[in-house]
């Protein structure tokens, strides 16, 4: 199974999105969150990203979906310090990308397929 890590400046945003993923029928997909700082402020935390990766210990692969620029920088720094070939950071819209990744992972998609589904969510029109 492919897991998903949501990285955001807001703990509430990651928790809410994780809840949405579970409610749309992807409750079998492991989802971990790294939102905000350890003391509850707005920001990103390398320690929380590391914890989220550790929480995915049994996953075959991990797709990381970040919200904003410094979340990307934080994940990149963690992966530079602790490379893990199972982990792919994707450039995707936060909500739509996470939903597409979760649906694809729930249907048994590979790491590359789950990551590509998240990326392609950028091009799906809402109207």
N, C-alpha and C positions, 0 to 999 in steps of 0.2 A: 504494500500500500504506500502511496505517496502522501506525505504530510504537508501541511501548509502552515507557515509562520506569518503572522500579521505584525508588521512593525509600524508603529505610529507615534506621533508626539503625544497622543492622548490615550490613557488607559481605558477610558470609557468608550472611545471610538473602536479600539481593538476588541474590547469585550462585547460591544454591541454587534459588531460585524461577525464575530465568532458565533454569537447566538443566532444571527440570521442564517449563517451557513448550516447550523444544526437544524434549524426549523425548515429549511427548504429541502430536507431529505438527505443531507450529507452528514448525518450524525456519525456514520462509520468512518469518516475521514478524520484522521487526527489533525487537530488545529491547536496551535500554541500561539500565545500573544506576547508581544514585547512592546507595551504601550506606556508612554510617559517615563518618568524617572522613578527610581526605587522609593523615593520619599513622596511620590504622588504628584509631582509638579509636571508641567508641560515640558516635553523634551524627549530625547532618546537616550538609551542606556546600553552600552556594550555588554554590561553584566546581564541585563534582561535578555538580550539577544542570545548570549551564550547559554543562559538557562533554558530558553525556548528550544535551541538546537539540542541540548541534552535531553529535553523532554521528548524529543522525537527519536530516541535511541533505537527503537525497533522499526522505524520507517525505512523503506527501500530507497527513498529519495525525499528531498525536501524542497519545496518551492517557497521562496520568501517574497512576499508582496509588501513593499514599503509605501508610505503615504507621500512624504515630501523629501526634498533634497538631503537634509542632514540625516534622515533615517537611512537613506542610501549610503551615505558616507560612513555611518556607524556600522552598518552590516558589512560593507567592504573592509573596514578596519578589522572587524572580528575575523573575517575570512582570510585576510592577509596574515593575521597572527596565528590562526588555527585553521589551515586549509582543510576542506572536507569536500571530496568530489561528489558526495550525495547532495550537496546544497547548491541550488541555483537561485540567484537573485534576479528577479524579472522586472522589466520596465513595463508596467501595466497600470491601468487605472485601479485605484485601491479597492473600491466596492465591486465594480463590474469584473475586474480581473480575479478577485478572490472568489466570486461566485462561479465564474467560468472554470477556474482551477478546481474548485471543490466538486462541481458536477462531473468534470472529466476524471478526477481522481476516484470519485465514487463509482464510475463506470469501469474502473480498472485500467485507466490510462497510465502510460509510462511517464517517467520523469519529464522527458522531452515533450510528450503530448500535453501534459498538464501545464508545463511552462508556456508552451505555444498557445494553448487555449486562453491563458491569462493575458498574454501579449495581444492576441487577436481581439480581445474584448474592447480594445481602444477604437476599433474600426466599426463597431456595431452601432448603427444609428438608433436613437431613441424615438425618432418620428419616421 
